[in-house]
Amino acid sequence: MADYQLVIIGGGLSGLAAGIRAARFGLSTLIVEQHFRPGGLNSWYNRQGFLLETGLHAMTNYAPPGAKRAPLNRLFRQLKLSRKKFTTRQQLCSEIRFPHHSLLFSNELELLESQVAGLFPAAIDRFQDLLVKVREYDPFTIRPWRSTRAFLAETLANPLLEDMLLLPLMVYGNSEEGDMDLGQFVIMFQAIFLEGFFRPQATIKEFLQMLVAHYQGFGGELRYSAPVAAILRDGERACGVRLADGSEITAETVLSTAGIPATAELSGWDLPEKDDYVGQMSFMESINILPTRARQTITHDRTIIFYNEEEKFSYLRPRLPLDISWGVICFPENFSDCPASDHFQVRVTNAANYDLWQGLDPAAYAEQKQQWQAASQAVVSKIIGNYQGNSVYSDAFTPVTIQRFTAKAAGAVYGSPKKIADGATPFAGLFIAGTDQGFLGIVGAMLSGVSMVNRHVLG
């Protein structure tokens, strides 16, 4: 008899959702998490009396409670959570900003349609055709890789509009450089433009605590500070895990949310062309806390600003430690019905080069972080106004931090450029869930955990 029917590696959102789904059907389930709190990158920490969220700008795939077929509501039904009791705050208005052009969008598609019609009148019919094609395309049917850029060039025939639409979709979920698979594009287009951004009423801390309590309420177990040193095998079948302290836990099935490269290393999986599974896109994020009075001196009527300072958009790993020519500016308090507060945040995300951050000694690392954070702030200040002098607290984390908290190779937030849609590995009883299974965004990552349990554990 195994110790557990299911052991899940990783207590992030995908692992928690998988655990809830299995535990609610009575399976003896254990989640092992290497850190002392859940969430992976989508977590929180406290500094100088402020609760700071990591990873979460906004959740995608907004849907009202009555939309039964929507991914968010399907997820809540699968987890046996009340969608009606889950209070959300929708985005106010977000912006895609290029040097001489700007598009606004919200959770109402009509705003984006009117913006495209106004800025690209000759392309509005083609944009409508794009909407039809996106709605008709099933991204979960396994197909050969297909170029999104080629698809958009054929459908829209407008390079600027193509780049503007790609910016938020790529930065919110694309693991490839330069292009993305059409199926991934459709998933992200629906998640951001057809459904939209929202936040839980409270912080990521309360959201994670709700999920953990729900999981434990079904009898699921969770061990913190329990990094996995190896996935145990009996021949060609996975049969448990060995923790870093040497203890062994046997299981009928092991579900890994650590990503393909890390899972291969833990299990002895001889991954062919393994470098192709290491993502190149990682990021540095700066968090700034400002007093409420500073709102008067900066742009504050946007939820998220996706900016690009160049004429063309290049989604590539930068040659320097940070690419400050494009990025994301998020105002976490600029969602509907946010309560008044003495402070508000400006969060900035830029593409970063993991190799140039990894291996720096502590002094050089701190110096580089300060230097590049200041360079990023200088660019952002041109867009929203000078906010540097008003900050009462600031912090930043790099791809090195991302790797440490997610186990994603090279700090690649969105995992491997190559996905395993069915979650299968060469070993019986060992499966992949999370970003490397191909679902994207927070809701997508959680649905990945659920779908893998449904398919491989519950049958």
C-alpha positions in Angstrom: 0.0 0.0 0.0 1.4 3.4 -0.9 1.4 6.2 1.6 -0.8 8.3 -0.6 -2.9 7.9 -3.7 -1.6 11.2 -5.1 1.5 13.3 -4.3 1.6 16.7 -5.9 4.9 18.5 -6.2 4.4 22.2 -5.7 1.8 24.2 -3.7 1.2 26.9 -6.3 -2.2 27.6 -7.8 -2.1 24.6 -10.2 -1.0 22.3 -7.4 -3.6 23.6 -5.0 -6.4 23.2 -7.6 -5.3 19.7 -8.4 -5.2 18.8 -4.7 -8.7 20.1 -4.1 -10.1 18.2 -7.1 -8.5 14.9 -5.9 -9.3 15.4 -2.2 -12.9 16.2 -2.8 -13.3 12.8 -4.3 -11.8 11.1 -1.3 -8.3 10.4 -2.6 -5.6 10.5 0.0 -3.6 13.5 -1.3 -0.4 15.2 -0.2 1.1 18.5 -1.6 4.8 19.0 -0.9 5.9 22.7 -1.2 9.5 23.7 -1.0 8.7 27.1 0.7 7.1 28.0 3.9 3.9 29.4 2.3 1.8 28.5 -0.8 1.4 30.2 -4.1 4.8 29.9 -5.8 5.4 33.2 -7.6 1.8 34.2 -7.0 2.2 34.8 -3.3 3.0 37.6 -0.9 5.5 39.0 1.6 5.5 41.8 4.2 7.8 44.7 4.3 7.6 47.8 6.6 4.0 47.1 7.4 3.0 46.7 3.7 1.6 43.4 2.2 3.3 43.0 -1.2 1.9 40.6 -3.8 4.3 38.8 -6.1 3.3 37.7 -9.6 -0.3 38.8 -9.5 -1.1 42.0 -11.5 -4.6 40.8 -12.3 -6.4 37.6 -13.1 -7.6 36.9 -16.6 -10.8 35.2 -17.8 -13.3 37.4 -16.0 -16.9 36.1 -16.1 -20.0 37.0 -14.2 -21.4 34.2 -12.0 -24.2 33.4 -14.4 -21.9 32.5 -17.4 -21.8 28.8 -16.8 -19.5 27.9 -19.7 -16.9 30.5 -18.8 -13.5 29.0 -17.7 -13.6 30.9 -14.3 -17.0 29.4 -13.4 -16.2 26.0 -14.7 -13.1 26.1 -12.4 -15.2 27.0 -9.4 -17.7 24.2 -10.1 -14.8 21.6 -10.4 -13.4 22.8 -7.1 -16.8 22.9 -5.4 -16.4 26.5 -4.6 -19.2 29.1 -4.6 -18.7 31.5 -7.5 -21.5 33.8 -6.1 -19.6 34.2 -2.8 -16.3 35.0 -4.7 -16.4 38.8 -4.9 -14.4 40.2 -7.8 -13.2 43.7 -8.9 -13.1 44.3 -12.6 -10.5 46.4 -14.4 -11.4 50.0 -15.0 -9.6 50.6 -18.3 -6.3 49.4 -19.7 -4.1 50.7 -22.5 -1.7 49.5 -25.2 0.6 52.4 -25.8 3.0 52.6 -28.7 5.1 55.7 -29.7 2.4 57.4 -31.8 -0.7 55.2 -31.2 -2.8 54.0 -28.3 -5.6 51.5 -27.9 -7.9 51.3 -24.8 -9.7 48.2 -23.8 -11.8 46.9 -20.8 -13.9 43.9 -20.0 -16.4 45.2 -22.6 -15.2 44.2 -26.0 -17.1 47.1 -27.6 -14.4 49.5 -26.3 -11.6 47.7 -28.1 -13.8 47.4 -31.3 -14.5 51.2 -31.3 -10.8 51.9 -30.7 -9.7 49.7 -33.6 -12.3 51.3 -35.8 -11.1 54.8 -34.9 -7.4 54.2 -35.2 -7.4 51.6 -38.0 -10.6 52.3 -40.0 -9.4 50.3 -43.0 -8.7 47.3 -40.8 -12.0 47.1 -38.8 -13.6 44.5 -41.1 -10.5 42.3 -40.9 -10.5 42.7 -37.1 -14.1 41.5 -37.0 -13.0 38.5 -39.1 -10.3 37.9 -36.5 -12.9 37.8 -33.8 -14.9 35.2 -35.7 -11.8 33.0 -36.3 -10.8 33.2 -32.6 -14.2 32.2 -31.4 -14.4 29.3 -33.8 -10.9 27.9 -33.1 -10.6 25.2 -30.5 -7.1 25.7 -28.9 -7.3 22.5 -26.9 -7.3 20.2 -29.9 -3.7 18.9 -30.3 -2.3 20.2 -33.5 1.2 20.9 -35.0 2.7 24.3 -34.0 1.3 27.1 -36.1 2.7 30.7 -36.3 0.5 33.4 -34.8 2.4 36.1 -36.6 1.8 34.4 -40.0 -1.9 34.0 -39.1 -2.2 37.7 -38.1 -0.4 38.9 -41.2 -2.9 36.9 -43.3 -6.0 38.0 -41.3 -5.2 41.6 -40.4 -2.5 42.6 -42.9 -1.6 45.5 -40.6 1.8 45.2 -38.8 1.2 47.9 -36.3 -2.2 46.6 -35.2 -0.8 43.1 -35.0 2.1 44.2 -32.7 -0.3 46.2 -30.5 -2.6 43.2 -30.0 0.3 40.8 -29.4 2.0 42.9 -26.7 -0.4 42.2 -23.8 -1.0 38.6 -25.0 2.6 37.7 -25.1 3.7 39.4 -21.9 0.9 37.8 -20.0 1.5 34.2 -21.1 4.0 33.5 -23.9 7.0 31.3 -23.3 8.4 31.6 -26.8 10.6 34.3 -28.3 9.3 36.3 -31.3 6.2 34.3 -32.1 3.7 32.1 -30.3 1.7 29.0 -31.2 -1.8 29.9 -32.6 -3.5 27.8 -29.9 -1.7 29.8 -27.2 -2.7 33.0 -28.9 -6.4 32.1 -29.0 -6.3 31.2 -25.3 -4.8 34.5 -24.4 -6.9 36.5 -26.8 -10.0 35.1 -25.2 -8.7 35.4 -21.7 -7.7 39.1 -22.0 -9.8 40.7 -24.8 -13.0 38.6 -24.8 -13.2 38.0 -21.1 -10.9 40.5 -19.3 -9.0 41.4 -16.2 -10.1 41.2 -12.6 -8.8 40.8 -9.1 -10.2 39.0 -6.1 -11.9 41.4 -3.6 -9.0 40.8 -1.1 -5.3 40.1 -1.7 -3.6 37.0 -3.1 -2.9 36.1 0.6 -6.6 35.7 1.3 -7.2 33.9 -2.0 -4.5 31.4 -1.3 -5.7 30.9 2.3 -9.2 30.2 1.1 -7.8 27.5 -1.3 -5.6 25.9 1.3 -8.5 25.8 3.8 -10.8 24.3 1.2 -8.2 21.7 0.3 -7.6 20.7 4.0 -11.4 20.7 4.6 -11.6 17.8 2.1 -8.8 16.0 4.1 -5.9 16.9 1.9 -2.5 17.3 3.5 0.1 20.0 2.8 3.8 20.0 3.9 5.7 23.3 3.7 9.5 23.6 3.6 9.6 20.2 2.0 11.7 20.4 -1.2 11.7 17.3 -3.4 15.2 15.8 -4.1 14.1 13.0 -6.4 11.0 11.3 -7.9 11.1 7.7 -6.9 10.7 5.0 -9.6 10.1 1.3 -9.7 11.4 0.6 -13.1 9.4 2.6 -15.6 6.7 3.7 -13.1 6.9 6.6 -10.6 6.1 5.5 -7.1 6.7 8.5 -4.9 9.2 11.2 -3.9 12.3 11.6 -1.8 12.5 14.8 0.1 15.7 16.8 0.7 15.8 15.6 4.3 16.1 12.0 3.0 12.5 10.9 3.9 10.6 8.9 1.3 6.9 9.1 0.5 5.3 6.5 -1.7 2.4 7.3 -4.0 0.2 5.6 -6.6 0.5 8.8 -8.8 2.9 11.8 -8.8 1.8 15.1 -10.3 4.5 17.6 -10.8 3.9 21.3 -11.3 7.7 22.1 -11.2 7.9 22.3 -15.0 9.3 19.9 -17.6 13.1 20.5 -17.1 12.9 20.2 -13.3 10.6 17.2 -13.5 13.0 15.5 -15.9 15.9 16.1 -13.6 14.1 14.8 -10.5 12.9 11.7 -12.2 15.9 10.7 -14.4 13.9 11.4 -17.5 16.3 11.5 -20.4 14.7 14.5 -22.1 15.8 14.8 -25.8 17.1 18.2 -26.8 16.5 19.3 -23.2 17.8 22.9 -23.9 14.7 23.4 -26.1 12.5 22.9 -23.0 14.2 25.8 -21.1 12.2 29.0 -21.6 14.1 32.2 -22.4 11.6 34.8 -21.3 11.9 36.0 -17.8 11.2 39.3 -16.1 12.2 41.8 -13.4 9.4 43.4 -11.4 9.6 46.6 -9.4 7.1 47.5 -6.7 6.6 51.0 -5.5 4.4 52.2 -2.7 3.3 55.8 -2.9 1.1 58.0 -0.7 -2.4 58.7 -2.0 -1.7 62.4 -2.6 0.8 61.4 -5.3 -2.1 60.4 -7.5 -2.6 64.0 -8.3 0.8 64.2 -10.1 0.7 61.0 -12.1 -1.6 59.2 -14.6 -3.9 57.1 -12.4 -7.0 56.4 -14.5 -5.6 53.1 -16.0 -5.6 49.7 -14.6 -2.7 48.4 -16.7 -0.6 50.1 -19.3 1.3 47.9 -21.8 3.9 50.2 -23.3 6.4 49.9 -26.2 8.8 52.7 -26.9 10.0 51.3 -30.3 8.2 51.4 -33.6 8.0 47.6 -33.7 7.5 45.2 -30.8 10.2 42.6 -30.2 9.4 39.9 -27.7 12.9 38.6 -27.1 15.2 37.8 -24.3 17.2 41.1 -23.9 21.0 41.2 -24.5 21.3 43.4 -21.4 20.1 42.5 -17.9 16.9 44.4 -18.5 14.9 45.6 -21.6 13.4 48.9 -20.6 12.0 49.7 -24.1 8.8 47.8 -23.4 7.0 46.6 -20.3 3.9 46.6 -18.1 2.8 49.3 -15.6 0.1 48.1 -13.2 -2.0 50.0 -10.7 -3.3 47.3 -8.4 -5.8 49.7 -6.7 -7.3 50.7 -10.1 -10.0 48.1 -10.1 -13.7 48.7 -9.5 -14.9 49.3 -6.0 -11.4 49.3 -4.4 -11.6 50.8 -0.9 -9.9 54.1 -0.1 -6.4 53.7 1.3 -3.5 55.9 2.5 -1.2 54.4 -0.1 -1.3 52.9 -3.6 1.1 50.9 -5.8 2.9 51.2 -9.1 4.2 47.9 -10.3 6.5 47.7 -13.4 7.5 44.6 -15.2 10.3 44.4 -17.8 11.9 41.5 -19.7 15.2 40.4 -18.1 18.1 38.1 -19.0 18.5 35.3 -16.5 22.1 34.5 -17.4 23.2 38.0 -16.6 21.6 38.0 -13.2 22.5 34.5 -12.2 25.9 34.1 -10.6 26.4 37.7 -9.5 27.9 38.1 -6.0 25.5 39.8 -3.5 27.1 43.2 -3.8 27.1 43.2 -7.6 23.5 41.8 -7.6 22.2 44.6 -5.4 24.0 47.3 -7.4 22.6 45.9 -10.7 19.2 45.8 -9.3 19.3 49.4 -8.1 20.8 50.6 -11.4 18.2 48.8 -13.6 15.3 49.7 -11.4 16.2 53.4 -11.7 16.6 53.0 -15.5 13.1 51.4 -15.7 11.6 54.1 -13.5 13.0 56.9 -15.8 11.2 55.4 -18.8 8.0 54.8 -16.9 8.1 58.4 -15.5 7.9 59.7 -19.0 4.6 57.8 -19.5 2.8 58.3 -16.2 4.7 61.2 -14.6 7.5 61.4 -12.1 6.8 59.0 -9.3 10.3 58.2 -8.1 10.6 60.9 -5.5 7.2 60.1 -4.0 7.9 56.4 -3.2 7.7 55.5 0.5 8.9 52.0 -0.2 10.2 50.2 -3.2 11.5 46.7 -3.9 12.3 44.5 -7.0 12.8 40.9 -7.8 14.7 39.4 -10.7 14.7 36.1 -12.7 16.9 34.6 -10.0 14.1 35.1 -7.4 11.6 33.7 -9.9 13.6 30.5 -10.3 14.0 30.1 -6.6 10.3 30.4 -5.9 8.9 28.5 -8.8 11.6 26.0 -9.8 11.1 27.1 -13.4 14.4 26.7 -15.2 16.1 30.0 -16.0 13.3 31.9 -14.2 11.0 31.4 -17.2 7.7 32.4 -15.7 5.6 30.8 -18.5 7.7 27.6 -18.5 8.9 25.6 -21.4 8.4 26.8 -25.1 7.4 23.2 -25.7 4.2 22.0 -24.0 2.9 18.6 -23.2 -0.8 19.0 -23.7 -1.8 15.6 -22.2 0.6 16.0 -19.3 2.1 12.5 -19.9 5.8 11.7 -19.3 7.7 8.5 -20.2 6.9 7.1 -16.8 3.6 5.6 -15.8 2.2 7.3 -12.8 4.1 10.6 -13.4 2.3 13.6 -15.0 2.9 17.3 -15.6 0.5 20.1 -14.7 0.7 23.9 -14.8 2.2 26.1 -17.5 4.1 23.4 -19.2 0.9 21.5 -19.8 -0.2 24.4 -21.9 -2.9 26.2 -20.0 -2.1 29.9 -19.3 -2.8 32.6 -16.7 -3.9 32.0 -13.1 -7.3 30.5 -14.1 -5.7 28.5 -16.8 -3.0 27.1 -14.4 -5.7 26.0 -12.0 -7.7 24.4 -14.7 -4.6 22.6 -15.8 -4.3 21.0 -12.3 -8.0 20.1 -12.4 -7.9 18.6 -15.9 -4.8 16.5 -15.2 -6.4 15.0 -12.1 -9.6 14.4 -14.0 -7.8 12.7 -16.8 -5.0 10.7 -15.1 -6.1 10.2 -11.5 -9.9 10.1 -11.5 -10.1 8.6 -14.9 
